[in-house]
């Protein structure tokens, strides 16, 4: 019994540090967003890239949407990724947590869209829950133009999306 008490006394400061450390490093409350609806247009020939900001009810910019072109080694535009990031960050919050591989619902690849959005892997309407941020992103492909590039590979010329962002209901 005395040995157990001695062990607990020695562990006491560690337990206190762990509890205090847990309180100090607790995640901040998630910021609520104002309901967000927009149209997003990507064009291979555009010189001005599209972007849009999602705001809090107070008008603070909390997220930024943009497109990230995906090219093969020869420079053919084989797809476009939709990116959701915090302003000033390049990290895509639409990426699934942990280790992931393969096609994602925010990826719009020419090969996948060759026969139309409805026949693509994720369909024309897609939904991504961003649990860590407390939001849900809904994507609808309104239009996509895919053509065959010079080397016979499909490439995206234009992509139009309808985007909606809302808070995940508690």
PyMOL commands that place a pseudoatom at each C-alpha (Angstrom):
pseudoatom trace, name=CA, resn=UNK, resi=1, chain=A, elem=C, hetatm=0, pos=[0.000, 0.000, 0.000]
pseudoatom trace, name=CA, resn=UNK, resi=2, chain=A, elem=C, hetatm=0, pos=[2.817, 2.404, 0.880]
pseudoatom trace, name=CA, resn=UNK, resi=3, chain=A, elem=C, hetatm=0, pos=[4.530, 1.627, -2.434]
pseudoatom trace, name=CA, resn=UNK, resi=4, chain=A, elem=C, hetatm=0, pos=[1.324, 2.459, -4.307]
pseudoatom trace, name=CA, resn=UNK, resi=5, chain=A, elem=C, hetatm=0, pos=[1.018, 5.780, -2.434]
pseudoatom trace, name=CA, resn=UNK, resi=6, chain=A, elem=C, hetatm=0, pos=[4.644, 6.622, -3.252]
pseudoatom trace, name=CA, resn=UNK, resi=7, chain=A, elem=C, hetatm=0, pos=[4.052, 5.851, -6.933]
pseudoatom trace, name=CA, resn=UNK, resi=8, chain=A, elem=C, hetatm=0, pos=[0.940, 8.025, -6.991]
pseudoatom trace, name=CA, resn=UNK, resi=9, chain=A, elem=C, hetatm=0, pos=[2.823, 10.864, -5.322]
pseudoatom trace, name=CA, resn=UNK, resi=10, chain=A, elem=C, hetatm=0, pos=[5.538, 10.634, -7.945]
pseudoatom trace, name=CA, resn=UNK, resi=11, chain=A, elem=C, hetatm=0, pos=[2.930, 10.496, -10.744]
pseudoatom trace, name=CA, resn=UNK, resi=12, chain=A, elem=C, hetatm=0, pos=[0.856, 13.330, -9.262]
pseudoatom trace, name=CA, resn=UNK, resi=13, chain=A, elem=C, hetatm=0, pos=[2.773, 16.160, -10.964]
pseudoatom trace, name=CA, resn=UNK, resi=14, chain=A, elem=C, hetatm=0, pos=[2.644, 14.296, -14.285]
pseudoatom trace, name=CA, resn=UNK, resi=15, chain=A, elem=C, hetatm=0, pos=[-1.120, 13.833, -14.026]
pseudoatom trace, name=CA, resn=UNK, resi=16, chain=A, elem=C, hetatm=0, pos=[-1.543, 17.517, -13.156]
pseudoatom trace, name=CA, resn=UNK, resi=17, chain=A, elem=C, hetatm=0, pos=[0.607, 18.540, -16.142]
pseudoatom trace, name=CA, resn=UNK, resi=18, chain=A, elem=C, hetatm=0, pos=[-1.391, 16.257, -18.457]
pseudoatom trace, name=CA, resn=UNK, resi=19, chain=A, elem=C, hetatm=0, pos=[-4.694, 17.679, -17.247]
pseudoatom trace, name=CA, resn=UNK, resi=20, chain=A, elem=C, hetatm=0, pos=[-3.481, 21.273, -17.495]
pseudoatom trace, name=CA, resn=UNK, resi=21, chain=A, elem=C, hetatm=0, pos=[-1.876, 20.550, -20.871]
pseudoatom trace, name=CA, resn=UNK, resi=22, chain=A, elem=C, hetatm=0, pos=[-5.179, 19.139, -22.105]
pseudoatom trace, name=CA, resn=UNK, resi=23, chain=A, elem=C, hetatm=0, pos=[-7.020, 22.281, -21.025]
pseudoatom trace, name=CA, resn=UNK, resi=24, chain=A, elem=C, hetatm=0, pos=[-4.449, 24.599, -22.579]
pseudoatom trace, name=CA, resn=UNK, resi=25, chain=A, elem=C, hetatm=0, pos=[-4.338, 22.725, -25.897]
pseudoatom trace, name=CA, resn=UNK, resi=26, chain=A, elem=C, hetatm=0, pos=[-8.097, 22.211, -26.194]
pseudoatom trace, name=CA, resn=UNK, resi=27, chain=A, elem=C, hetatm=0, pos=[-9.291, 23.169, -29.696]
pseudoatom trace, name=CA, resn=UNK, resi=28, chain=A, elem=C, hetatm=0, pos=[-10.896, 26.572, -30.121]
pseudoatom trace, name=CA, resn=UNK, resi=29, chain=A, elem=C, hetatm=0, pos=[-14.615, 26.734, -30.774]
pseudoatom trace, name=CA, resn=UNK, resi=30, chain=A, elem=C, hetatm=0, pos=[-15.444, 26.266, -34.432]
pseudoatom trace, name=CA, resn=UNK, resi=31, chain=A, elem=C, hetatm=0, pos=[-16.334, 29.459, -36.265]
pseudoatom trace, name=CA, resn=UNK, resi=32, chain=A, elem=C, hetatm=0, pos=[-19.831, 29.477, -37.697]
pseudoatom trace, name=CA, resn=UNK, resi=33, chain=A, elem=C, hetatm=0, pos=[-20.221, 30.522, -41.312]
pseudoatom trace, name=CA, resn=UNK, resi=34, chain=A, elem=C, hetatm=0, pos=[-22.945, 32.488, -43.013]
pseudoatom trace, name=CA, resn=UNK, resi=35, chain=A, elem=C, hetatm=0, pos=[-24.826, 30.323, -45.516]
pseudoatom trace, name=CA, resn=UNK, resi=36, chain=A, elem=C, hetatm=0, pos=[-22.790, 30.500, -48.726]
pseudoatom trace, name=CA, resn=UNK, resi=37, chain=A, elem=C, hetatm=0, pos=[-23.930, 29.950, -52.325]
pseudoatom trace, name=CA, resn=UNK, resi=38, chain=A, elem=C, hetatm=0, pos=[-21.923, 30.792, -55.427]
pseudoatom trace, name=CA, resn=UNK, resi=39, chain=A, elem=C, hetatm=0, pos=[-21.105, 29.760, -58.955]
pseudoatom trace, name=CA, resn=UNK, resi=40, chain=A, elem=C, hetatm=0, pos=[-17.526, 28.747, -59.680]
pseudoatom trace, name=CA, resn=UNK, resi=41, chain=A, elem=C, hetatm=0, pos=[-16.184, 28.847, -63.218]
pseudoatom trace, name=CA, resn=UNK, resi=42, chain=A, elem=C, hetatm=0, pos=[-12.886, 27.461, -64.442]
pseudoatom trace, name=CA, resn=UNK, resi=43, chain=A, elem=C, hetatm=0, pos=[-11.666, 28.041, -67.984]
pseudoatom trace, name=CA, resn=UNK, resi=44, chain=A, elem=C, hetatm=0, pos=[-8.440, 26.674, -69.425]
pseudoatom trace, name=CA, resn=UNK, resi=45, chain=A, elem=C, hetatm=0, pos=[-8.030, 29.893, -71.398]
pseudoatom trace, name=CA, resn=UNK, resi=46, chain=A, elem=C, hetatm=0, pos=[-8.727, 32.289, -68.503]
pseudoatom trace, name=CA, resn=UNK, resi=47, chain=A, elem=C, hetatm=0, pos=[-5.932, 34.578, -67.370]
pseudoatom trace, name=CA, resn=UNK, resi=48, chain=A, elem=C, hetatm=0, pos=[-7.659, 35.514, -64.107]
pseudoatom trace, name=CA, resn=UNK, resi=49, chain=A, elem=C, hetatm=0, pos=[-8.128, 32.598, -61.687]
pseudoatom trace, name=CA, resn=UNK, resi=50, chain=A, elem=C, hetatm=0, pos=[-11.482, 32.356, -59.861]
pseudoatom trace, name=CA, resn=UNK, resi=51, chain=A, elem=C, hetatm=0, pos=[-11.729, 32.550, -56.088]
pseudoatom trace, name=CA, resn=UNK, resi=52, chain=A, elem=C, hetatm=0, pos=[-14.423, 33.323, -53.498]
pseudoatom trace, name=CA, resn=UNK, resi=53, chain=A, elem=C, hetatm=0, pos=[-14.496, 33.820, -49.737]
pseudoatom trace, name=CA, resn=UNK, resi=54, chain=A, elem=C, hetatm=0, pos=[-16.799, 32.228, -47.179]
pseudoatom trace, name=CA, resn=UNK, resi=55, chain=A, elem=C, hetatm=0, pos=[-17.643, 34.637, -44.355]
pseudoatom trace, name=CA, resn=UNK, resi=56, chain=A, elem=C, hetatm=0, pos=[-18.689, 34.436, -40.720]
pseudoatom trace, name=CA, resn=UNK, resi=57, chain=A, elem=C, hetatm=0, pos=[-21.974, 36.153, -39.739]
pseudoatom trace, name=CA, resn=UNK, resi=58, chain=A, elem=C, hetatm=0, pos=[-19.782, 39.092, -38.605]
pseudoatom trace, name=CA, resn=UNK, resi=59, chain=A, elem=C, hetatm=0, pos=[-18.293, 39.405, -42.118]
pseudoatom trace, name=CA, resn=UNK, resi=60, chain=A, elem=C, hetatm=0, pos=[-14.852, 37.916, -41.353]
pseudoatom trace, name=CA, resn=UNK, resi=61, chain=A, elem=C, hetatm=0, pos=[-13.229, 35.928, -44.182]
pseudoatom trace, name=CA, resn=UNK, resi=62, chain=A, elem=C, hetatm=0, pos=[-12.828, 32.422, -42.792]
pseudoatom trace, name=CA, resn=UNK, resi=63, chain=A, elem=C, hetatm=0, pos=[-12.330, 30.243, -45.919]
pseudoatom trace, name=CA, resn=UNK, resi=64, chain=A, elem=C, hetatm=0, pos=[-11.206, 30.762, -49.485]
pseudoatom trace, name=CA, resn=UNK, resi=65, chain=A, elem=C, hetatm=0, pos=[-12.299, 28.651, -52.462]
pseudoatom trace, name=CA, resn=UNK, resi=66, chain=A, elem=C, hetatm=0, pos=[-10.063, 28.408, -55.522]
pseudoatom trace, name=CA, resn=UNK, resi=67, chain=A, elem=C, hetatm=0, pos=[-9.198, 26.028, -58.352]
pseudoatom trace, name=CA, resn=UNK, resi=68, chain=A, elem=C, hetatm=0, pos=[-5.909, 24.186, -58.710]
pseudoatom trace, name=CA, resn=UNK, resi=69, chain=A, elem=C, hetatm=0, pos=[-5.153, 22.918, -62.240]
pseudoatom trace, name=CA, resn=UNK, resi=70, chain=A, elem=C, hetatm=0, pos=[-3.757, 19.415, -62.566]
pseudoatom trace, name=CA, resn=UNK, resi=71, chain=A, elem=C, hetatm=0, pos=[-1.471, 18.753, -65.530]
pseudoatom trace, name=CA, resn=UNK, resi=72, chain=A, elem=C, hetatm=0, pos=[0.264, 15.652, -66.789]
pseudoatom trace, name=CA, resn=UNK, resi=73, chain=A, elem=C, hetatm=0, pos=[4.020, 15.534, -67.436]
pseudoatom trace, name=CA, resn=UNK, resi=74, chain=A, elem=C, hetatm=0, pos=[3.568, 16.959, -70.944]
pseudoatom trace, name=CA, resn=UNK, resi=75, chain=A, elem=C, hetatm=0, pos=[1.546, 19.941, -69.636]
pseudoatom trace, name=CA, resn=UNK, resi=76, chain=A, elem=C, hetatm=0, pos=[-1.928, 18.804, -70.750]
pseudoatom trace, name=CA, resn=UNK, resi=77, chain=A, elem=C, hetatm=0, pos=[-4.656, 20.010, -68.373]
pseudoatom trace, name=CA, resn=UNK, resi=78, chain=A, elem=C, hetatm=0, pos=[-6.081, 16.667, -67.246]
pseudoatom trace, name=CA, resn=UNK, resi=79, chain=A, elem=C, hetatm=0, pos=[-8.155, 18.020, -64.381]
pseudoatom trace, name=CA, resn=UNK, resi=80, chain=A, elem=C, hetatm=0, pos=[-8.983, 20.643, -61.819]
pseudoatom trace, name=CA, resn=UNK, resi=81, chain=A, elem=C, hetatm=0, pos=[-9.138, 20.383, -58.035]
pseudoatom trace, name=CA, resn=UNK, resi=82, chain=A, elem=C, hetatm=0, pos=[-11.444, 22.521, -55.942]
pseudoatom trace, name=CA, resn=UNK, resi=83, chain=A, elem=C, hetatm=0, pos=[-9.504, 23.906, -52.980]
pseudoatom trace, name=CA, resn=UNK, resi=84, chain=A, elem=C, hetatm=0, pos=[-10.941, 25.172, -49.702]
pseudoatom trace, name=CA, resn=UNK, resi=85, chain=A, elem=C, hetatm=0, pos=[-8.358, 26.800, -47.463]
pseudoatom trace, name=CA, resn=UNK, resi=86, chain=A, elem=C, hetatm=0, pos=[-8.028, 29.271, -44.643]
pseudoatom trace, name=CA, resn=UNK, resi=87, chain=A, elem=C, hetatm=0, pos=[-6.843, 32.665, -45.933]
pseudoatom trace, name=CA, resn=UNK, resi=88, chain=A, elem=C, hetatm=0, pos=[-3.038, 32.654, -46.112]
pseudoatom trace, name=CA, resn=UNK, resi=89, chain=A, elem=C, hetatm=0, pos=[-2.813, 28.841, -46.105]
pseudoatom trace, name=CA, resn=UNK, resi=90, chain=A, elem=C, hetatm=0, pos=[-2.328, 26.475, -49.034]
pseudoatom trace, name=CA, resn=UNK, resi=91, chain=A, elem=C, hetatm=0, pos=[-3.623, 23.383, -47.217]
pseudoatom trace, name=CA, resn=UNK, resi=92, chain=A, elem=C, hetatm=0, pos=[-6.788, 21.976, -48.836]
pseudoatom trace, name=CA, resn=UNK, resi=93, chain=A, elem=C, hetatm=0, pos=[-9.354, 21.427, -46.074]
pseudoatom trace, name=CA, resn=UNK, resi=94, chain=A, elem=C, hetatm=0, pos=[-11.359, 19.200, -48.435]
pseudoatom trace, name=CA, resn=UNK, resi=95, chain=A, elem=C, hetatm=0, pos=[-8.625, 16.556, -48.181]
pseudoatom trace, name=CA, resn=UNK, resi=96, chain=A, elem=C, hetatm=0, pos=[-9.791, 13.645, -46.063]
pseudoatom trace, name=CA, resn=UNK, resi=97, chain=A, elem=C, hetatm=0, pos=[-8.055, 13.288, -42.693]
pseudoatom trace, name=CA, resn=UNK, resi=98, chain=A, elem=C, hetatm=0, pos=[-5.141, 10.885, -42.347]
pseudoatom trace, name=CA, resn=UNK, resi=99, chain=A, elem=C, hetatm=0, pos=[-3.491, 9.032, -45.220]
pseudoatom trace, name=CA, resn=UNK, resi=100, chain=A, elem=C, hetatm=0, pos=[-5.543, 9.032, -48.422]
pseudoatom trace, name=CA, resn=UNK, resi=101, chain=A, elem=C, hetatm=0, pos=[-5.033, 8.071, -52.055]
pseudoatom trace, name=CA, resn=UNK, resi=102, chain=A, elem=C, hetatm=0, pos=[-6.931, 8.195, -55.299]
pseudoatom trace, name=CA, resn=UNK, resi=103, chain=A, elem=C, hetatm=0, pos=[-9.728, 10.260, -56.791]
pseudoatom trace, name=CA, resn=UNK, resi=104, chain=A, elem=C, hetatm=0, pos=[-11.558, 12.560, -54.372]
pseudoatom trace, name=CA, resn=UNK, resi=105, chain=A, elem=C, hetatm=0, pos=[-14.977, 14.258, -54.693]
pseudoatom trace, name=CA, resn=UNK, resi=106, chain=A, elem=C, hetatm=0, pos=[-13.275, 17.665, -55.087]
pseudoatom trace, name=CA, resn=UNK, resi=107, chain=A, elem=C, hetatm=0, pos=[-11.261, 16.389, -58.096]
pseudoatom trace, name=CA, resn=UNK, resi=108, chain=A, elem=C, hetatm=0, pos=[-12.639, 16.939, -61.583]
pseudoatom trace, name=CA, resn=UNK, resi=109, chain=A, elem=C, hetatm=0, pos=[-10.565, 14.853, -63.993]
pseudoatom trace, name=CA, resn=UNK, resi=110, chain=A, elem=C, hetatm=0, pos=[-11.154, 14.835, -67.730]
pseudoatom trace, name=CA, resn=UNK, resi=111, chain=A, elem=C, hetatm=0, pos=[-11.026, 11.014, -67.949]
pseudoatom trace, name=CA, resn=UNK, resi=112, chain=A, elem=C, hetatm=0, pos=[-13.678, 10.736, -65.232]
pseudoatom trace, name=CA, resn=UNK, resi=113, chain=A, elem=C, hetatm=0, pos=[-15.935, 13.389, -66.793]
pseudoatom trace, name=CA, resn=UNK, resi=114, chain=A, elem=C, hetatm=0, pos=[-15.525, 12.241, -70.404]
pseudoatom trace, name=CA, resn=UNK, resi=115, chain=A, elem=C, hetatm=0, pos=[-19.063, 10.784, -70.555]
pseudoatom trace, name=CA, resn=UNK, resi=116, chain=A, elem=C, hetatm=0, pos=[-20.710, 13.550, -68.521]
pseudoatom trace, name=CA, resn=UNK, resi=117, chain=A, elem=C, hetatm=0, pos=[-20.952, 14.452, -64.827]
pseudoatom trace, name=CA, resn=UNK, resi=118, chain=A, elem=C, hetatm=0, pos=[-23.791, 12.010, -64.102]
pseudoatom trace, name=CA, resn=UNK, resi=119, chain=A, elem=C, hetatm=0, pos=[-21.622, 9.077, -65.201]
pseudoatom trace, name=CA, resn=UNK, resi=120, chain=A, elem=C, hetatm=0, pos=[-18.536, 10.226, -63.284]
pseudoatom trace, name=CA, resn=UNK, resi=121, chain=A, elem=C, hetatm=0, pos=[-17.269, 8.372, -60.200]
pseudoatom trace, name=CA, resn=UNK, resi=122, chain=A, elem=C, hetatm=0, pos=[-18.915, 10.755, -57.709]
pseudoatom trace, name=CA, resn=UNK, resi=123, chain=A, elem=C, hetatm=0, pos=[-21.780, 11.953, -59.929]
pseudoatom trace, name=CA, resn=UNK, resi=124, chain=A, elem=C, hetatm=0, pos=[-22.883, 15.498, -60.691]
pseudoatom trace, name=CA, resn=UNK, resi=125, chain=A, elem=C, hetatm=0, pos=[-23.844, 16.243, -57.079]
pseudoatom trace, name=CA, resn=UNK, resi=126, chain=A, elem=C, hetatm=0, pos=[-21.256, 15.763, -54.368]
pseudoatom trace, name=CA, resn=UNK, resi=127, chain=A, elem=C, hetatm=0, pos=[-21.136, 16.455, -50.643]
pseudoatom trace, name=CA, resn=UNK, resi=128, chain=A, elem=C, hetatm=0, pos=[-18.060, 16.737, -48.440]
pseudoatom trace, name=CA, resn=UNK, resi=129, chain=A, elem=C, hetatm=0, pos=[-18.318, 17.019, -44.663]
pseudoatom trace, name=CA, resn=UNK, resi=130, chain=A, elem=C, hetatm=0, pos=[-15.331, 18.887, -43.277]
pseudoatom trace, name=CA, resn=UNK, resi=131, chain=A, elem=C, hetatm=0, pos=[-15.767, 17.586, -39.729]
pseudoatom trace, name=CA, resn=UNK, resi=132, chain=A, elem=C, hetatm=0, pos=[-12.735, 19.383, -38.255]
pseudoatom trace, name=CA, resn=UNK, resi=133, chain=A, elem=C, hetatm=0, pos=[-14.167, 22.713, -39.406]
pseudoatom trace, name=CA, resn=UNK, resi=134, chain=A, elem=C, hetatm=0, pos=[-17.815, 21.965, -38.622]
pseudoatom trace, name=CA, resn=UNK, resi=135, chain=A, elem=C, hetatm=0, pos=[-19.011, 22.646, -42.178]
pseudoatom trace, name=CA, resn=UNK, resi=136, chain=A, elem=C, hetatm=0, pos=[-20.488, 20.789, -45.113]
pseudoatom trace, name=CA, resn=UNK, resi=137, chain=A, elem=C, hetatm=0, pos=[-19.655, 21.635, -48.744]
pseudoatom trace, name=CA, resn=UNK, resi=138, chain=A, elem=C, hetatm=0, pos=[-22.111, 20.732, -51.492]
pseudoatom trace, name=CA, resn=UNK, resi=139, chain=A, elem=C, hetatm=0, pos=[-20.911, 20.719, -55.086]
pseudoatom trace, name=CA, resn=UNK, resi=140, chain=A, elem=C, hetatm=0, pos=[-22.994, 20.423, -58.224]
pseudoatom trace, name=CA, resn=UNK, resi=141, chain=A, elem=C, hetatm=0, pos=[-21.389, 20.175, -61.659]
pseudoatom trace, name=CA, resn=UNK, resi=142, chain=A, elem=C, hetatm=0, pos=[-23.433, 22.447, -63.888]
pseudoatom trace, name=CA, resn=UNK, resi=143, chain=A, elem=C, hetatm=0, pos=[-21.331, 22.165, -67.037]
pseudoatom trace, name=CA, resn=UNK, resi=144, chain=A, elem=C, hetatm=0, pos=[-18.064, 20.629, -68.164]
pseudoatom trace, name=CA, resn=UNK, resi=145, chain=A, elem=C, hetatm=0, pos=[-16.371, 20.756, -71.554]
pseudoatom trace, name=CA, resn=UNK, resi=146, chain=A, elem=C, hetatm=0, pos=[-13.917, 17.933, -72.190]
pseudoatom trace, name=CA, resn=UNK, resi=147, chain=A, elem=C, hetatm=0, pos=[-12.058, 17.621, -75.473]
pseudoatom trace, name=CA, resn=UNK, resi=148, chain=A, elem=C, hetatm=0, pos=[-9.257, 15.525, -76.839]
pseudoatom trace, name=CA, resn=UNK, resi=149, chain=A, elem=C, hetatm=0, pos=[-5.835, 17.165, -76.672]
pseudoatom trace, name=CA, resn=UNK, resi=150, chain=A, elem=C, hetatm=0, pos=[-3.251, 16.940, -79.456]
pseudoatom trace, name=CA, resn=UNK, resi=151, chain=A, elem=C, hetatm=0, pos=[-1.770, 13.706, -78.090]
pseudoatom trace, name=CA, resn=UNK, resi=152, chain=A, elem=C, hetatm=0, pos=[-5.184, 12.043, -77.822]
pseudoatom trace, name=CA, resn=UNK, resi=153, chain=A, elem=C, hetatm=0, pos=[-5.626, 12.595, -74.084]
pseudoatom trace, name=CA, resn=UNK, resi=154, chain=A, elem=C, hetatm=0, pos=[-8.844, 14.155, -72.783]
pseudoatom trace, name=CA, resn=UNK, resi=155, chain=A, elem=C, hetatm=0, pos=[-8.491, 17.572, -71.193]
pseudoatom trace, name=CA, resn=UNK, resi=156, chain=A, elem=C, hetatm=0, pos=[-10.853, 19.993, -69.469]
pseudoatom trace, name=CA, resn=UNK, resi=157, chain=A, elem=C, hetatm=0, pos=[-11.568, 23.253, -71.265]
pseudoatom trace, name=CA, resn=UNK, resi=158, chain=A, elem=C, hetatm=0, pos=[-14.307, 24.617, -68.978]
pseudoatom trace, name=CA, resn=UNK, resi=159, chain=A, elem=C, hetatm=0, pos=[-15.916, 23.648, -65.688]
pseudoatom trace, name=CA, resn=UNK, resi=160, chain=A, elem=C, hetatm=0, pos=[-18.893, 25.320, -63.967]
pseudoatom trace, name=CA, resn=UNK, resi=161, chain=A, elem=C, hetatm=0, pos=[-19.904, 24.407, -60.420]
pseudoatom trace, name=CA, resn=UNK, resi=162, chain=A, elem=C, hetatm=0, pos=[-22.585, 25.500, -57.962]
pseudoatom trace, name=CA, resn=UNK, resi=163, chain=A, elem=C, hetatm=0, pos=[-21.128, 25.589, -54.441]
pseudoatom trace, name=CA, resn=UNK, resi=164, chain=A, elem=C, hetatm=0, pos=[-22.930, 25.703, -51.110]
pseudoatom trace, name=CA, resn=UNK, resi=165, chain=A, elem=C, hetatm=0, pos=[-21.355, 25.823, -47.655]
pseudoatom trace, name=CA, resn=UNK, resi=166, chain=A, elem=C, hetatm=0, pos=[-23.227, 25.561, -44.392]
pseudoatom trace, name=CA, resn=UNK, resi=167, chain=A, elem=C, hetatm=0, pos=[-22.567, 24.662, -40.775]
pseudoatom trace, name=CA, resn=UNK, resi=168, chain=A, elem=C, hetatm=0, pos=[-22.955, 21.043, -39.761]
pseudoatom trace, name=CA, resn=UNK, resi=169, chain=A, elem=C, hetatm=0, pos=[-26.002, 20.859, -37.515]
pseudoatom trace, name=CA, resn=UNK, resi=170, chain=A, elem=C, hetatm=0, pos=[-25.110, 19.846, -33.962]
for i in range(1, 170): cmd.bond("trace and resi %d" % i, "trace and resi %d" % (i + 1))
show_as sticks, trace
zoom trace
